[in-house]
Amino acid sequence: MTSFAEKARAATAQMRSLFPPTPLQRNDHLSDRFGAEILLKREDLSPVRSYKLRGAFNAMRKVLADKPDQSLFVCASAGNHAQGVAFVCRHFGVRGVVFMPVTTPQQKIQKTRVFGGDSIEIRLTGDYFDDTLAEAQKWCVAEGGHFLAPFDDVDVIEGQASVMVEVLDEIDPPDMVILPVGGGGLSAGVTQYLAETAPLVGLRYVEPKGGASLSAAVAAGHPVTLDRVNTFVDGAAVARIGDLPFEALDHVAPADVLCAPEDRICTTILEMLNIEGIVLEPAGALSVDVLPDLANQIRGRRIVCVTSGGNFDFERLPEVKERAQRYSGVKKYIILRLPQRPGALRDFLDLLGPEDDIARFEYMKKSARNFGSVLLGIETSHPANFTALFSRLETAGLVYNDITSDETLSEFVI
């Protein structure tokens, strides 16, 4: 019987007809910062800027080997899986139909169309992904197509394992591999491959705090559906880890699964962009983002971080910067209760420090009231400046409410 590792190596060899191995690069900045040898497996440099190409290719090639007449492939995705499927459909010369939510940004639609060319058709249906998925599966059955799942598929998992085949073809087994987790296809593939070929390699799994489906499954002993998912890390914000991936991950220790706060991920995206010139999408930054949490475990060791994707829409950059500033404590939003009298605003402005800058100001004078509420966004150079400012406000008798971390208010006013 052919082992999983043998299948993964065979899949990797077949991929060379599609694209060369992605780079495995030592990152001097991160290595110096953490006193370790940090290597980045740059899946953000694949032809579709994510590892999703691997699983889609392997699943499609195996279907076509078994059923050469299969000419229609269907998927549902608003992101990297759609682009991988489109690219592979063009490679094999088969027809692909990609279902996307109506709310999918035009940038993602256009990139999918570019990768697939005349081989694919894009159908927009449903406001939410679950509706899109249901419609895609229904249509696929009616039309006799083959549905390409993004992660809950043995051939997809086998294809994603090629990431680690390439790593071990280039270097001796590292001390630790850090993997991002969404639906679990990549982490399941790498875990199974290392279990057979390099079982002493340590593994750490990282998921977004607002989509911790692996953590929930490990705690329960089986996949569970999260009640709520924060979709900011769209490449890994999955409400339920795949059943097949979890079969490979059900032994994982809770301590080896880390959660990355969405706002902190933004600081990592900016750090990698500004210092290293590396463009990572939120999911692609997960493995790098948790390095500070693992600082004591990785010092003096060789670490591989899989940067899983770089499909970042730069229209999101202002939001990323905003969230990074809030996480770093250098930007806050407050509601200030200001006396409605001449000179009150000037008195407040005099309380600002030399490095405090008003980035947002919203106020409308209310008749027949002694006080009015002012929404303020304030930026500064160091978090300690806010401690000093708030102290001055309190000494002056001004009442304020810091709403920076209030998620409900933030949705409406920030």
C-alpha positions in Angstrom: 0.0 0.0 0.0 1.3 3.4 -1.0 2.1 5.6 2.0 0.9 9.2 2.4 4.4 10.5 2.1 4.9 8.6 -1.2 1.7 10.0 -2.5 2.7 13.5 -1.4 6.1 13.2 -3.2 4.4 11.9 -6.3 2.1 14.9 -6.3 5.0 17.3 -5.8 6.8 15.8 -8.8 3.7 16.2 -11.0 3.5 19.9 -9.9 6.8 20.7 -11.6 4.9 20.8 -14.9 2.9 23.7 -13.4 5.3 25.7 -11.3 8.7 25.5 -9.7 9.2 25.1 -5.9 8.4 28.2 -3.9 11.4 29.8 -2.2 12.5 28.9 1.3 14.3 32.0 2.5 16.1 32.9 5.7 14.8 36.1 7.0 17.5 38.1 8.7 15.2 40.6 10.3 13.2 38.0 12.1 16.2 35.8 12.8 18.0 38.7 14.5 14.9 39.8 16.4 14.3 36.3 17.9 17.8 34.9 18.2 16.8 32.0 15.9 17.2 30.9 12.3 13.8 31.9 10.8 13.1 30.5 7.4 10.0 31.6 5.4 8.3 29.1 3.1 7.1 31.7 0.6 3.7 30.4 -0.6 2.9 34.0 -1.3 5.2 33.7 -4.3 3.4 30.8 -6.0 1.8 31.7 -9.4 -1.5 32.5 -7.7 0.2 33.9 -4.6 -1.1 31.2 -2.3 -0.6 27.4 -1.6 -4.2 26.7 -2.7 -2.9 25.9 -6.2 -1.3 22.7 -4.9 -4.4 21.0 -3.6 -6.5 22.0 -6.5 -3.9 20.7 -9.0 -3.5 17.4 -7.2 -7.3 16.8 -6.9 -8.0 17.7 -10.5 -5.1 15.6 -11.9 -6.3 12.5 -10.0 -9.9 12.9 -11.2 -8.7 13.3 -14.8 -6.5 10.2 -14.4 -9.4 8.2 -13.3 -12.1 9.8 -15.5 -10.4 11.3 -18.6 -13.8 12.4 -20.0 -14.5 14.6 -16.9 -14.7 18.1 -18.4 -16.5 20.1 -15.8 -15.2 21.2 -12.4 -17.0 23.3 -9.9 -16.0 25.2 -6.7 -17.3 27.8 -4.3 -14.9 30.4 -3.0 -14.4 34.1 -2.7 -10.6 33.9 -2.5 -7.5 31.8 -2.9 -9.2 28.5 -3.7 -11.1 30.1 -6.6 -7.9 31.4 -8.0 -6.1 28.1 -7.7 -9.0 26.2 -9.3 -9.1 28.7 -12.2 -5.4 28.4 -12.8 -5.5 24.6 -12.9 -8.6 24.5 -15.1 -6.7 26.5 -17.7 -3.6 24.2 -17.3 -5.7 21.1 -17.9 -7.9 22.6 -20.5 -11.1 21.8 -18.7 -14.2 23.9 -18.0 -14.5 25.4 -14.5 -17.4 27.1 -12.9 -16.5 29.2 -9.9 -19.4 30.3 -7.6 -18.7 33.4 -5.6 -20.9 35.5 -3.2 -22.5 38.6 -4.7 -20.5 40.6 -2.1 -17.1 39.4 -3.4 -14.8 42.4 -4.1 -14.2 43.1 -7.8 -10.5 42.7 -7.3 -10.9 39.0 -6.4 -13.3 38.4 -9.2 -11.0 39.9 -11.8 -7.9 38.0 -10.5 -9.8 34.7 -10.7 -10.9 35.6 -14.3 -7.3 36.4 -15.3 -6.0 33.1 -13.9 -8.7 31.1 -15.6 -9.1 32.9 -18.8 -11.6 31.4 -21.2 -11.6 28.1 -19.2 -13.7 29.4 -16.4 -17.1 31.0 -15.8 -17.8 33.0 -12.6 -21.3 32.9 -11.1 -22.2 35.4 -8.4 -24.9 34.1 -6.1 -25.8 34.6 -2.4 -24.9 37.3 0.0 -23.2 34.8 2.4 -20.8 32.0 1.6 -23.0 29.3 3.0 -25.7 30.2 0.4 -23.0 30.3 -2.3 -21.7 26.9 -1.3 -25.2 25.3 -1.3 -26.0 26.7 -4.7 -22.7 25.5 -6.2 -23.1 22.0 -4.9 -26.7 21.8 -6.1 -25.7 23.0 -9.6 -22.7 20.7 -9.7 -24.9 17.6 -9.1 -27.4 18.7 -11.7 -24.8 19.3 -14.4 -22.6 16.2 -13.7 -19.6 18.2 -12.6 -16.9 17.3 -10.1 -16.9 19.5 -7.0 -13.5 20.6 -5.8 -13.6 21.2 -2.0 -11.1 23.7 -0.6 -9.9 21.5 2.3 -12.1 18.6 3.2 -10.8 16.3 0.5 -8.1 13.6 0.7 -6.5 14.6 -2.6 -6.4 18.3 -1.6 -4.8 17.5 1.7 -2.2 15.3 -0.2 -1.5 18.2 -2.5 -1.0 20.7 0.2 1.6 18.4 1.8 3.8 19.2 -1.1 4.8 22.4 0.8 6.7 20.3 3.3 8.1 17.9 0.6 9.8 20.9 -0.9 11.1 22.1 2.4 12.7 18.8 3.3 14.1 18.5 -0.2 16.1 21.6 0.5 17.1 21.4 4.1 17.5 18.9 6.9 14.4 18.7 9.2 14.0 21.9 11.1 13.3 22.1 14.8 9.9 23.5 14.4 7.3 24.3 11.7 4.6 26.9 12.2 1.5 26.5 10.2 -1.6 28.7 9.6 -4.9 26.9 10.1 -8.3 27.7 8.4 -10.2 24.6 7.2 -7.2 22.5 8.0 -6.1 21.1 4.6 -2.5 22.5 4.7 -1.9 21.7 8.4 -3.3 18.1 8.0 -1.1 17.5 4.9 2.1 18.8 6.5 1.4 17.0 9.8 0.9 13.6 8.1 3.9 14.1 5.9 6.2 15.0 8.9 4.8 12.1 11.0 6.1 9.7 8.4 9.3 11.4 7.4 10.5 13.6 10.3 8.5 12.8 13.4 10.8 14.8 15.7 9.9 18.1 14.1 7.8 20.3 16.5 4.6 21.7 15.1 2.7 24.8 16.1 -0.7 25.7 14.6 -2.0 29.2 14.3 -5.5 30.4 13.7 -7.2 33.8 14.0 -8.7 34.5 17.4 -12.0 35.2 15.8 -12.1 31.9 13.9 -10.5 29.4 16.3 -12.1 26.3 14.8 -9.2 23.9 15.5 -9.0 25.1 19.1 -12.7 24.4 19.5 -12.4 20.9 17.9 -9.4 19.9 20.0 -11.3 20.9 23.2 -14.4 19.0 22.1 -12.6 16.0 20.6 -14.5 16.5 17.3 -15.2 19.3 14.8 -17.7 21.9 16.0 -19.3 24.9 14.3 -18.4 28.2 15.8 -21.4 30.5 16.7 -19.6 33.5 15.3 -16.6 34.1 13.1 -14.6 37.3 12.6 -14.0 37.4 8.8 -11.1 39.9 8.8 -8.6 37.0 8.3 -10.6 35.9 5.3 -8.2 33.2 4.2 -8.5 31.4 7.5 -11.8 32.5 9.0 -13.6 29.2 9.0 -16.5 28.3 11.3 -15.8 24.6 11.3 -12.6 22.7 10.6 -12.9 20.0 8.0 -13.8 16.5 9.1 -11.0 14.9 7.1 -8.3 17.4 8.2 -9.3 16.9 11.8 -8.7 13.1 11.5 -5.0 14.1 11.0 -5.1 16.7 13.8 -7.1 15.1 16.6 -4.0 14.2 18.5 -2.8 17.9 18.6 -2.1 19.2 22.2 -4.1 22.3 23.0 -0.9 24.1 24.0 0.4 23.7 20.4 -2.6 25.6 19.0 -2.2 29.4 19.2 -4.7 32.2 18.5 -3.6 35.4 16.8 -5.6 38.6 17.6 -6.8 40.2 14.4 -5.5 43.6 15.3 -2.1 42.3 16.1 -1.9 40.5 12.7 -2.2 44.0 11.2 1.0 45.1 13.0 2.7 42.0 11.5 1.4 42.8 8.0 2.8 46.3 8.2 6.1 45.2 9.7 6.7 42.7 6.9 5.7 45.3 4.3 7.6 48.2 5.6 10.8 46.5 6.8 11.0 43.5 4.4 9.0 44.6 1.4 7.0 41.3 1.7 3.3 41.6 1.0 1.2 39.2 3.1 -2.5 38.8 3.4 -3.9 38.4 6.9 -3.9 34.6 6.8 -0.4 34.7 5.2 0.9 36.6 8.2 -0.4 34.2 10.9 2.8 32.1 11.2 5.0 35.1 11.6 2.6 36.9 14.0 2.9 34.3 16.7 6.7 34.3 16.9 6.7 36.7 19.9 4.4 34.1 21.7 7.0 31.4 21.0 10.1 33.5 21.7 11.3 31.3 24.6 10.8 28.1 22.6 12.5 29.1 19.4 15.7 30.9 20.5 18.7 29.2 19.0 16.7 26.9 16.8 15.8 26.6 13.2 12.2 27.5 12.5 10.1 27.3 9.3 7.2 29.7 9.0 4.8 29.0 6.2 3.6 32.3 4.7 0.5 30.9 3.1 -0.6 33.8 0.9 0.0 37.3 -0.4 -3.3 38.2 -2.0 -3.6 41.5 -0.2 -6.0 44.1 -1.6 -4.2 47.4 -1.0 -7.6 49.1 -0.6 -7.5 47.5 2.8 -4.3 49.2 3.8 -6.0 52.1 5.7 -8.0 49.6 7.7 -4.9 47.5 8.5 -3.0 50.6 9.6 -5.9 51.7 11.7 -6.2 48.4 13.5 -2.4 48.2 14.0 -2.4 51.6 15.6 -5.2 50.7 17.9 -3.5 47.4 18.9 -0.2 49.2 19.5 -1.9 51.7 21.7 -0.9 54.8 19.7 -4.5 55.5 18.5 -7.6 55.8 20.6 -11.2 56.9 20.1 -13.0 58.6 23.0 -16.3 60.3 23.5 -15.7 63.5 25.4 -18.4 65.3 27.4 -17.7 68.9 26.6 -19.4 72.0 28.2 -21.4 74.0 25.7 -19.8 77.3 26.4 -17.4 79.6 24.5 -13.8 78.6 24.9 -14.5 75.0 26.1 -12.9 73.5 22.9 -9.9 75.7 23.3 -9.5 74.6 26.9 -9.5 71.0 25.7 -7.0 71.6 23.0 -4.6 73.1 25.5 -4.6 69.7 27.3 -3.2 67.9 24.3 0.4 66.9 24.5 3.0 68.0 21.8 2.8 64.5 20.2 -1.0 64.2 20.3 -2.8 64.6 17.0 -6.5 64.8 16.4 -7.3 62.4 13.5 -11.1 62.6 13.9 -13.5 65.2 15.3 -17.2 65.1 15.2 -19.4 67.5 17.2 -22.8 69.2 16.8 -23.9 71.8 19.3 -27.2 70.8 20.9 -29.6 73.6 21.9 -30.9 73.7 25.4 -28.2 71.5 26.8 -25.3 72.3 29.1 -23.0 69.6 27.6 -22.4 68.0 24.3 -20.7 64.8 23.2 -17.6 64.9 20.9 -16.3 61.9 19.1 -12.5 62.1 19.0 -9.9 60.0 17.3 -6.4 60.8 18.6 -3.1 59.5 17.4 0.2 59.8 19.3 3.7 58.5 19.2 3.8 56.3 22.3 1.0 54.6 24.4 2.2 56.3 27.6 1.1 59.7 26.1 -2.5 58.6 26.5 -2.0 57.9 30.2 -0.7 61.4 30.6 -3.5 62.9 28.5 -6.3 61.1 30.4 -4.8 62.2 33.7 -4.9 65.8 32.5 -8.5 65.4 31.4 -9.5 64.1 34.8 -7.7 66.8 36.6 -9.6 69.4 34.5 -12.9 67.7 35.4 -13.7 66.6 31.9 -15.6 63.3 31.5 -14.6 60.9 28.7 -15.3 57.4 27.6 -12.6 55.3 25.8 -14.5 53.3 23.2 -11.4 52.0 21.3 -12.0 48.4 22.3 -15.8 48.5 22.2 -16.5 46.3 19.2 -20.2 47.3 18.9 -19.5 51.0 18.9 -16.5 50.5 16.7 -18.7 49.0 14.0 -20.7 52.2 13.8 -18.3 55.0 14.5 -14.8 53.9 13.5 
